[in-house]
């Protein structure tokens, strides 16, 4: 629910029944239940994190531009490595901006998953673009 709707519910309950209403956010852990005051930003994804995620998604697709610019395999590989490194910089920056929980995977695991996603997709994008250029 959004903030306006929750505020409307709390005001309605206060007016009808005269009960004090607080908006809370509840987090259940293994040891206890934590309740904190709910704020409108709670649970929303940060716009910077959204932009970083979109950039991470689009990086392998830049392989189309790399393949259109050169047919040289060495330059294609260098372009892929540079895009991969830029993805690592984005991951590192995202970790600096977004606070890390204890449940988040370590940066090394995140880099491994990023590599396993990026490399095959980049290769396929470059190969398919090259095939389409030949036809």
Phi, psi and omega per residue, in radians:
X1 nan 2.612 3.121
X2 -1.522 2.986 -3.022
X3 -1.118 -0.740 -3.119
X4 -1.075 -0.728 -3.117
X5 -1.156 -0.754 3.109
X6 -1.116 -0.703 3.104
X7 -1.114 -0.682 3.093
X8 -1.085 -0.754 3.096
X9 -1.068 -0.803 -3.097
X10 -1.135 -0.695 3.114
X11 -1.162 -0.696 3.128
X12 -1.098 -0.757 3.128
X13 -1.146 -0.707 3.123
X14 -1.118 -0.710 -3.121
X15 -1.237 -0.783 -3.067
X16 -1.265 -0.761 -2.985
X17 -1.968 -0.157 3.127
X18 1.229 0.398 -3.126
X19 -1.710 2.416 3.063
X20 -1.275 2.330 -3.097
X21 -2.138 2.298 3.047
X22 -2.083 2.500 3.068
X23 -1.594 2.097 -3.076
X24 -2.096 2.684 2.988
X25 -1.984 2.208 -3.072
X26 -1.931 2.321 3.099
X27 -2.206 2.142 -3.116
X28 -1.760 2.164 3.073
X29 -1.980 -3.126 3.130
X30 -1.128 -0.553 -3.028
X31 -1.692 -0.544 -3.042
X32 -2.815 3.118 3.057
X33 -1.948 2.203 -3.137
X34 -1.885 2.299 3.079
X35 -2.103 2.280 3.105
X36 -2.296 2.800 3.092
X37 -1.082 2.344 -3.135
X38 -1.455 2.340 3.069
X39 -2.090 2.755 -3.075
X40 -1.037 -0.493 -3.107
X41 -1.451 -0.147 -3.075
X42 -1.128 2.234 3.069
X43 1.494 -0.119 3.127
X44 -1.545 2.558 3.106
X45 -1.393 2.444 3.138
X46 -1.158 2.445 -3.125
X47 -1.144 -0.567 3.075
X48 -1.153 -0.719 3.109
X49 -1.121 -0.641 3.096
X50 -1.126 -0.739 3.121
X51 -1.136 -0.718 3.098
X52 -1.116 -0.734 3.119
X53 -1.095 -0.703 3.101
X54 -1.146 -0.703 3.100
X55 -1.114 -0.708 3.118
X56 -1.109 -0.652 3.127
X57 -1.173 -0.675 -3.046
X58 -1.444 -0.324 -3.065
X59 -0.972 -0.826 3.129
X60 -1.090 -0.501 -3.117
X61 -1.294 -0.243 3.043
X62 -1.180 -0.250 3.052
X63 -1.000 -0.464 3.073
X64 -1.094 -0.807 3.137
X65 -1.144 -0.716 3.128
X66 -1.078 -0.777 -3.122
X67 -1.196 -0.630 3.091
X68 -1.163 -0.514 -3.090
X69 -1.421 -0.468 -3.098
X70 -2.686 2.484 3.016
X71 -1.663 -0.067 -3.087
X72 -1.230 2.208 -3.075
X73 -1.171 -0.591 3.131
X74 -1.165 -0.749 3.110
X75 -1.171 -0.593 3.069
X76 -1.117 -0.733 3.121
X77 -1.162 -0.748 3.118
X78 -1.109 -0.726 3.082
X79 -1.059 -0.727 3.097
X80 -1.110 -0.726 3.121
X81 -1.142 -0.714 3.117
X82 -1.132 -0.694 3.073
X83 -1.145 -0.683 3.121
X84 -1.114 -0.763 3.119
X85 -1.119 -0.683 3.092
X86 -1.122 -0.589 3.038
X87 -1.133 -0.672 3.083
X88 -1.117 -0.707 3.099
X89 -1.107 -0.705 3.086
X90 -1.103 -0.742 3.111
X91 -1.086 -0.783 3.138
X92 -1.096 -0.753 3.128
X93 -1.127 -0.694 3.123
X94 -1.097 -0.693 3.096
X95 -1.134 -0.550 3.130
X96 -1.283 -0.628 -3.108
X97 -1.384 -0.807 -3.052
X98 -1.585 2.104 -3.137
X99 -1.101 2.491 -3.041
X100 -1.683 2.354 3.045
X101 -1.569 2.920 3.058
X102 -1.203 -0.396 -3.100
X103 -1.472 -0.244 3.125
X104 -1.203 2.521 3.098
X105 -1.197 2.724 3.122
X106 -1.142 2.789 -3.107
X107 -1.048 -0.616 3.124
X108 -1.066 -0.755 3.097
X109 -1.160 -0.669 3.119
X110 -1.118 -0.714 3.099
X111 -1.127 -0.706 3.117
X112 -1.075 -0.804 3.132
X113 -1.122 -0.727 3.102
X114 -1.048 -0.754 -3.134
X115 -1.138 -0.753 -3.129
X116 -1.182 -0.427 3.060
X117 -1.498 -0.732 -3.035
X118 -1.242 -0.889 -2.987
X119 -1.011 -0.927 -3.133
X120 -1.110 -0.681 -3.128
X121 -1.159 -0.711 3.105
X122 -1.087 -0.787 -3.138
X123 -1.075 -0.794 -3.138
X124 -1.117 -0.748 -3.140
X125 -1.082 -0.781 -3.138
X126 -1.136 -0.769 -3.125
X127 -1.148 -0.763 -3.133
X128 -1.156 -0.714 3.105
X129 -1.097 -0.724 3.090
X130 -1.107 -0.692 3.095
X131 -1.130 -0.727 3.127
X132 -1.191 -0.516 3.113
X133 -1.249 -0.546 -3.114
X134 -1.275 -0.498 -3.105
X135 -1.366 nan nan
